[in-house]
Amino acid sequence: MQKLNLGCGFDIKEGYTNLDVVDYGGNLIHDLNSFPYPFEESTFDEIYCSHILEHINNFHNVITEIYRILKPGGTLIVYAPFFLNTKYFGEPDHKIPFSIRTFDNYEYIENRKLKFYEKWKLNHRTNYRGKASFEVIEKKFITSHFALLSWMDFIINIEPVIYERFFAGIFSPEEVFFKLKAVKK
């Protein structure tokens, strides 16, 4: 099983190809804003992105490249700071804000009944008619990594889009998490 830890930083993972823009000791070096990445099409079964995608210059280009190097049915795992949290706006290197709806424009939705906002969004996609398409396996907020607050994850993830729209400004989750599957026909 081929796995990529994209933007690994000091988190060099055993069993993964670790890639980042500088040498952290044990990783390949490549600028993630430079395309193509040094991998063949459909190379990886899994791509792990923890707190890296918010640093890139162009979200669409990077997601398109990730899609290119994922195998059909390959998994993309993403952790990113929620844009209303200080984890996002407290870091001057962050460029891409993440919300629970960040991957809506790339979501494969032909296999299920759509919610009202998904029907509207389908006709207003801003993915530049790109090929990247992912089935959303899981998407959720992570309230906090402190055990005292983590119980709230259940409540805010009952309907995360509604929570984000009406309540996230009052009590902001720390992160968003996505587990996506590449849909390639």
C-alpha positions as CSV (number, residue, x, y, z in Angstrom):
1,M,0.0,0.0,0.0
2,Q,1.5,3.3,-1.1
3,K,0.9,6.3,1.3
4,L,2.0,9.9,1.1
5,N,2.4,12.3,4.0
6,L,2.1,15.6,2.1
7,G,3.7,18.6,3.9
8,C,5.1,16.3,6.6
9,G,7.1,18.8,8.5
10,F,8.7,17.1,11.5
11,D,6.0,14.4,11.5
12,I,7.9,11.8,9.5
13,K,5.6,8.8,9.3
14,E,6.8,5.2,9.1
15,G,5.4,3.4,6.0
16,Y,4.7,6.7,4.2
17,T,6.5,8.7,1.5
18,N,7.1,11.9,3.4
19,L,7.2,15.1,1.3
20,D,7.8,18.8,2.2
21,V,9.4,21.9,0.9
22,V,12.5,21.7,3.2
23,D,14.5,18.8,4.6
24,Y,13.2,17.7,7.9
25,G,15.3,14.5,7.9
26,G,13.9,11.5,6.1
27,N,11.6,13.3,3.6
28,L,11.6,14.1,-0.1
29,I,11.9,17.7,-0.9
30,H,9.4,19.4,-3.3
31,D,7.6,22.8,-3.4
32,L,3.9,21.9,-3.1
33,N,3.0,25.0,-5.1
34,S,5.0,23.6,-8.1
35,F,3.4,21.1,-10.5
36,P,3.5,18.3,-11.3
37,Y,4.5,16.6,-8.1
38,P,7.3,14.1,-8.6
39,F,5.0,11.1,-8.8
40,E,3.2,9.2,-11.6
41,E,-0.5,9.3,-12.0
42,S,-2.5,7.0,-9.7
43,T,0.5,6.2,-7.4
44,F,-1.0,6.5,-3.9
45,D,-3.7,4.5,-2.0
46,E,-3.7,7.2,0.7
47,I,-2.6,10.9,1.0
48,Y,-2.4,12.4,4.5
49,C,-2.5,16.2,4.8
50,S,-2.4,17.5,8.3
51,H,-2.3,21.3,8.6
52,I,-0.7,21.9,5.2
53,L,-3.4,22.7,2.7
54,E,-4.2,26.1,4.4
55,H,-0.6,27.2,3.5
56,I,-0.7,26.6,-0.2
57,N,-1.1,29.3,-2.9
58,N,-3.8,27.8,-5.0
59,F,-6.3,25.3,-3.5
60,H,-7.8,24.1,-6.8
61,N,-4.4,23.4,-8.4
62,V,-3.2,21.4,-5.3
63,I,-6.5,19.4,-5.1
64,T,-6.3,18.6,-8.8
65,E,-2.7,17.4,-8.3
66,I,-3.6,15.3,-5.3
67,Y,-6.4,13.8,-7.3
68,R,-4.0,13.0,-10.2
69,I,-1.6,11.0,-7.9
70,L,-4.3,9.2,-5.9
71,K,-5.4,5.8,-7.2
72,P,-9.0,5.3,-8.1
73,G,-10.8,4.8,-4.7
74,G,-7.7,6.2,-2.9
75,T,-8.2,8.0,0.4
76,L,-7.5,11.7,1.1
77,I,-7.3,12.6,4.8
78,V,-7.3,16.3,5.7
79,Y,-6.9,18.1,9.0
80,A,-7.0,21.9,8.8
81,P,-7.8,24.7,11.3
82,F,-11.3,26.1,11.1
83,F,-11.2,29.6,9.7
84,L,-13.0,31.2,12.7
85,N,-10.6,29.8,15.2
86,T,-7.3,31.4,16.3
87,K,-5.5,28.3,15.0
88,Y,-6.3,29.8,11.5
89,F,-6.3,33.5,11.8
90,G,-3.5,33.6,14.4
91,E,-1.0,32.2,11.9
92,P,0.2,34.8,9.3
93,D,1.3,32.0,6.8
94,H,-2.3,30.7,6.4
95,K,-3.7,31.5,3.0
96,I,-6.7,29.2,2.5
97,P,-9.6,29.3,5.0
98,F,-11.2,25.9,5.8
99,S,-14.8,25.4,6.5
100,I,-17.0,22.3,6.8
101,R,-18.0,23.0,3.1
102,T,-14.4,23.4,1.7
103,F,-14.7,20.3,-0.5
104,D,-18.3,20.9,-1.6
105,N,-17.1,21.9,-5.1
106,Y,-15.2,18.6,-5.5
107,E,-17.8,16.3,-4.0
108,Y,-19.1,13.4,-6.0
109,I,-22.9,13.6,-5.3
110,E,-24.5,11.4,-8.0
111,N,-24.9,8.5,-5.6
112,R,-27.3,10.0,-3.1
113,K,-30.3,12.2,-2.4
114,L,-29.2,15.8,-2.1
115,K,-30.0,18.3,0.7
116,F,-31.5,21.6,-0.3
117,Y,-28.2,23.5,-0.1
118,E,-26.4,20.8,-2.1
119,K,-28.9,21.2,-5.0
120,W,-28.2,24.9,-5.1
121,K,-24.5,24.4,-4.8
122,L,-24.4,21.8,-7.6
123,N,-25.4,24.6,-10.0
124,H,-22.9,27.1,-8.6
125,R,-19.7,25.0,-8.3
126,T,-16.5,26.9,-8.5
127,N,-14.1,24.1,-9.3
128,Y,-13.4,25.5,-12.8
129,R,-15.0,22.3,-14.3
130,G,-12.0,20.4,-13.0
131,K,-11.8,16.6,-13.0
132,A,-11.1,16.2,-9.3
133,S,-14.0,14.4,-7.7
134,F,-14.3,12.9,-4.2
135,E,-16.9,10.9,-2.3
136,V,-17.1,12.3,1.2
137,I,-16.7,9.4,3.6
138,E,-16.6,11.6,6.6
139,K,-16.4,15.3,7.4
140,K,-16.6,16.8,10.9
141,F,-15.5,19.5,13.3
142,I,-13.0,18.8,16.0
143,T,-14.0,21.0,18.9
144,S,-10.8,20.7,20.9
145,H,-8.1,18.2,21.7
146,F,-8.8,18.9,25.4
147,A,-10.8,16.0,26.8
148,L,-12.9,18.5,28.8
149,L,-14.3,20.0,25.6
150,S,-14.1,17.1,23.1
151,W,-17.6,15.8,24.2
152,M,-19.0,18.7,22.2
153,D,-17.9,17.1,18.9
154,F,-21.0,14.9,19.0
155,I,-23.4,17.9,19.3
156,I,-21.9,20.2,16.7
157,N,-21.5,17.3,14.2
158,I,-25.2,16.4,14.3
159,E,-25.7,18.9,11.4
160,P,-22.3,20.6,10.9
161,V,-23.4,22.9,8.1
162,I,-26.2,24.4,10.2
163,Y,-23.8,24.6,13.2
164,E,-21.2,26.5,11.1
165,R,-23.8,28.9,9.6
166,F,-25.5,29.9,12.9
167,F,-23.4,29.0,15.9
168,A,-19.7,28.7,15.0
169,G,-19.1,32.4,15.6
170,I,-20.2,31.9,19.2
171,F,-18.3,28.7,19.9
172,S,-15.6,28.0,17.3
173,P,-14.3,24.5,16.7
174,E,-10.5,24.2,16.4
175,E,-10.3,22.0,13.3
176,V,-12.1,20.5,10.4
177,F,-11.5,16.9,9.4
178,F,-12.2,15.3,6.0
179,K,-11.9,11.7,4.8
180,L,-12.5,11.6,1.0
181,K,-12.3,8.9,-1.6
182,A,-11.1,9.6,-5.1
183,V,-13.8,8.9,-7.7
184,K,-12.2,8.1,-11.1
185,K,-14.3,6.7,-13.9
